[in-house]
């Protein structure tokens, strides 16, 4: 699957998994750090994030539908 700018990716960098947004030829992590250039050689892309599940508001006795 081809990655396009703006995609959120799950990456493995320095032994840690984290989310990063693809912006041009750089990956921007959640903390705002840019991974680019030769630093990308140490990054493994595990996959593209398709959906995020957010917690439903309120108290629900039936947590799954």
Secondary structure as the mmCIF struct_conf table of DSSP 4:
data_model
#
loop_
_struct_conf.conf_type_id
_struct_conf.id
_struct_conf.beg_label_comp_id
_struct_conf.beg_label_asym_id
_struct_conf.beg_label_seq_id
_struct_conf.end_label_comp_id
_struct_conf.end_label_asym_id
_struct_conf.end_label_seq_id
TURN_TY1_P TURN_TY1_P1 UNK A 5 UNK A 6
STRN STRN1 UNK A 8 UNK A 13
TURN_TY1_P TURN_TY1_P2 UNK A 14 UNK A 15
STRN STRN2 UNK A 16 UNK A 23
TURN_TY1_P TURN_TY1_P3 UNK A 24 UNK A 25
STRN STRN3 UNK A 26 UNK A 29
TURN_TY1_P TURN_TY1_P4 UNK A 30 UNK A 31
BEND BEND1 UNK A 32 UNK A 32
STRN STRN4 UNK A 34 UNK A 35
HELX_RH_3T_P HELX_RH_3T_P1 UNK A 37 UNK A 42
STRN STRN5 UNK A 43 UNK A 48
HELX_LH_PP_P HELX_LH_PP_P1 UNK A 53 UNK A 56
BEND BEND2 UNK A 57 UNK A 58
BEND BEND3 UNK A 61 UNK A 61
#
